[in-house]
Amino acid sequence: MDRITALQVFTEVSERGSLTQAAEALGLSRAMVSRYLESLEQTLGARLLHRTTRRVSLSDAGAEALPRCKQILAEMDELQAQASQRRSTPQGKLRMTASTSFAQAFLAQVVAEFLGLYPETQIELLSVERTVNLVEERIDLAVRIGNQLDEGLLARRLGVCRSVVVAAPAYLQRYGAPAEPLDLRHHRCLTHAFVGRTEFTLHRAGQTVKVPVHGPLQSNEAAVTRAAALAGAGVALLPTYFVGEDLAEGRLQRLLPEWEPEPLAIHAVYLSRQHQPLLLRALLDHLASRFGAGEMPWDAPLKPTAQRRRRGPRHSSDNLAP
């Protein structure tokens, strides 16, 4: 009988504690599961499982054999994956998720490029302002921004997300600009319902300031906060990937440029390296290539403006420029 299948049967029965459940998971009959187990025990010359009418448990020999069996199966999966990668191109469908603002500002374009490279692939992109359970919602890949990762998930670091404090020229003409972080207490601040809802935390050269803030609008979507800031409704703390062009073109102005919110890591997270399809590996590589190793691509529009400010004469409004 197929020895690899016999190892799969033994591993599945050991983890589930039931021949019937293992048979259902593997798509085999209960009788066939029993035959595979008997064949493996004959090959190894030892009883691997104790069977009763109510339960199945590992024998001492089975407990010793189980880790080796898992290792063999993992190595076989890796060999199959490598062979598949050499002889095929990505195809099939993948479900992924990211925040709405990041999907709109950057990820949709990257996904479109990937689909152009691999026309036999399909991607379902779920953009939401919440942490998605990858198992329950059948997600293959999530792009997450934050410095804390869920245990049990594998992660590939892609880049860094920086944020800035901004306001529209119309707001600044009416209310003026804060000269120091604590001045934000007296401004109309636009906040996120889940992040920085009641305070902005800013850093400068080893200093950290937590500023209580309040204002006329809270939203669970950065797109809403950005739109309100552009309309002159108040001061907002927003990621540079979402407002880089607004800053470069003067629609928004950066406030307190010497102070910066804590940078957040950007990761691609997924469930397991085992049984990882070529499509997922290819998309991970494509994402990594588009982020690069240095400056984030969305921060590039800010650079020329900053260079012009350093070269040109200083004006009273220089502290508001990006």
N, C-alpha and C positions, 0 to 999 in steps of 0.2 A: 504493500500500500504506500501511498505518497507520504513520505516522512515529514515533509514540511507541513502538510495538512494535519498530520498526527500531532505535531508540536502545537499548531494553532488550536486544535481541539483540546489538548491537555491544558494549555494556557487559559483558554476561555472557560473551561469547566472549573479550573482552580479559582479564577476570579469571581465567577458567578455562584459557585457552590451548588450547581444544579446541572445535570445532563440535559434536562429538557430546555432550560433557558439557553444553554450553550448551543444546542441544536437549532433553536429558533434564530439565534444571532448569526450563526454560520450558514443557515439555509440547508441544513442536513436533517435527516431523520434521526430520532433518538437511537435507533438500532445502529445506524452508521457511526454515530458518535461513540457508542460502546465498542464497536469493532476497531475504530482507530485507537482508542485507549488501550485495548487489549494488545493490539499490534505493537504499540510503543513500549508497553511493559514487557512484552516478550523480547523486543530488541534490546532493551536496557537490562533485562534480567532482574527486574525489581518491581514490586508493587508500588505504584505512585499515588494511588488514591484509596481511601477507605470509603466504601459505599454501604449505605443502609437504605432502608425504605424512605427515610425522612431527609437525609442529608448526605452530602459528599464532602470529605475533608482530606487534606494532604497527609500522606504518610511521611515519615522522616526522610525517606529517599525522594519523595515528591517535593518536599520543601527544599532539598538541596538541588534538585534538578530544575525547578521552576525559574530561578534567575538566569541559568544558562540557556534555557529554552527561549526566554524573552530576548536575550542578547542575540541568539542565532536568528530569530525572526526579525529583529531590528536591522541586523546586518543584511539579511536577505532583502528587506524593503529598500535599503539604501542602494544595494546593487541593482535592483529592478528600476529604481528611480534614475540612477545614472545611465543605465542602458536605454531607458525611455527617452531621456534628455538628448542622447546622442542621435537617436533615430527619428525624432519627431519635432514638431514645432508646437507652440502653445495653441490650445484650442479648448472650447467649452465655455462654461459660464461661471462667473465668480461674483459673490456678494461681498460688498465692502461698505464701510461707513466712515463718516468724518463729520465734524461740525459744519453747520450750514455755511458760515462765513468762509471757512477754509476751503470748502468744496467750491463755492462760487468764485473766490478770489484766485485760486491756484490749482486745486486738485482736478477740477473738471477739464482744464486744458491738458494736464498731464495724462489723464485717462484717455482723452481723445487722441493724443499722440500715440499712446500704446495701442489703441484699437486700430489706428491706421497702419501700425507696424505688423499687427497680427489680425488679419481680417476674419479669421475663424474663431475669434473670441467674442464674448459678450460680458459686460460688467453691469451689475445692478448696484448703483451707488445710493445708499441711504444717508441723507444728510439730516442730522438731528442735533439739537442742543441738549443732549443727555448722554450718559454712559450706557452703551448698549451691551447687553449680555450676549456674548458671541455664541454660546451654546444654544440658548433659548431662541434666539432669532436667526440661527443658522448663518452666521456671519463668518466668512473666510478670512477677512482682513479688516482691521480697523486702524485708522490714522488718528492718534491721540496726542493732545498737547497738554503737558503737565509733567511735574517732577516726581510723581508717585505712580507706580505701575502696579497692576493687580498681580498678586502671587498666582502662579499657575499658568500665566500667559508667557509666551516667548515674545521677545521684542527686538527690533532692529532700529537703532537710532538713525534718524534721517537728517536732523538739523536742529536749529534753535529758533524759538519764537520770541521776539522782543516786542515790547509795547511802549507806547508813548502817551503822554497827557496832551490833549489837543482841544482846540476850540476854533470856531469859525471867526473870520474877521468881523462879521456883524455883531457877534456876541462880545468880542473884545472892545469894539468901539463903544458899546453900551455899558459894559461892566468893568472894563479894564482887565489887565493880566495879573496873575499872582506873582509876587516877587520871590516868595519862598513857599515851601510845601504847606506850612500851616495856614497860609492865606486861603487855601482851598476850602477851609471851613466856612468861609463867607461867600462862596460861589455856588452857583446852581450846577450841581454835578449830575451827570447822567450815568447811572450805574447798572451793572448786570445783576440779575436776580439771584444768581448762584455764586458769582465771583466778584469780590470787592463790593458787596452790596452796601455796606455801611462805612467802609474805610478804604483809602488808597494807601498802599505800602510802597515807599520809594527808597532807593538806595543811592549813595554817593560816597565813593572812597572809604568804605568801611563803616559809614554811617547808615542807619536805618531809621526812617520816620514813618510812623503810622498816623495817618490823618483822618479823623472822623469826617465823613462827607454826607451830604444830603442834597436832594434836588427834586425837580418836578417829574422825573421819569425814571422808572426801572423797567428793564426788559430782559427776557431770557434769550434774545438773539442779538448778536453784535451788529447785524445788518440794520436793525431798528435803531440801535444806539448811534451808529454812524449817520444814518439819515437824519436823526434829530440833531446831532452835532452840526451837520452841514447846514441845517435850517436855522442855526443860531440859538438853539434851545439851551445850550449849556456846555460845560466842560466834560470831556469824556476820556476814559483810559481805554485805548484800543490797540490791537496788534498792528505792527507795521505792515504785515502782509495785506491788511485790509485797507489801510489809509496811506500807504506809501505814495501812490500817485496823487492823492488829494493834497498831501504835503508838498510834493514837488511842484504842483501846479497852483498852489496858493489857496485852494478851497478850504483847507484847514491849516492852522498854524500850531507848531509845537510849543508847549509851555514848559518851563522849568527844565531846559535842555540838559543841565548838569545832573539832574536826578533821573533815575531809571527804575521802572518796576522790575521785579525779579524776572530774569529770562527763564523761559520754560522750554523743556526739551520736546522735540517732536519725534514720536516713535511710530513705527508700523508694528502692530501687535497681532499675534495669531495664536492658534491653540497648540499646534504640535509640529515637530519636524517629521514625524512618521506619517506616511501616506500623503506627503505634501505634493500636490500636483505640479506639473511643469508650469501651468498657467500662473500659479501663485508665486513660484520662484522667479519667473520672468517679470512679473509685475513688481515684486520687491526690488529686483535689480534696476528696473526702469525708474522707480521712484528714487532710489538712492542716486542714480546718475543725474537726475534732474535737480536734486537738492545741492549736490556738490559738497566739497569738504570745507569750504571757507565761507565767504559772505553769502547770505541767503539771496536768491534771485530777486525777491520782491523788495529787498533793501537797496538795490542798485539805483532806482529812481531818486533816492534821497542824496546820493553821493555828489552829483554835479552841483546841486543847490548848496550843499555844505561847503564845497570847494569855492564857489563864488563868494560865499559869505566871508571865508577866511581871506580871500584876495582883496575884496572890495573894502571901501571905507565903512566904518561903523556908524550906525544911525541909532536913534532912540528905540527903534522897533526891532533891532537885531536880536534881542533876547527872545523874540517870538518866532524867529525863523527856524526851520528844521536844521 
